[in-house]
């Protein structure tokens, strides 16, 4: 396949796709673990009456942090899923803003990247 629409060779594409799938698996496992911990904590709380207000506040803080982490990971998973669907549609590796190739180096560091460095920094400062 000489067609290099995104400047990536077949082997580079295969490598990045593998990285995406690996990251997705890892994140899914983490989310599951965090959700399980969250359930444990809920069970513990309902099993005993929380008398100490300080303890309750700490637990709420922990739950909030845990929920934020789950949200963050769920976002990452959806970014990876979007990248995998771009692999399927043949637009993977192209900047969604300017359509230029993102480049293998950047993708290797950040396989779910959907913008080139220039557009990403524009998007972040906007
Ligand atoms: Zn761009």
Boltz pocket constraint, residues with backbone or C-beta under 6 A from the ligand:
constraints:
  - pocket:
      binder: B
      contacts: [[A, 95], [A, 96], [A, 97], [A, 98], [A, 99], [A, 100], [A, 115], [A, 116], [A, 117], [A, 118], [A, 119], [A, 120]]
      max_distance: 6.0
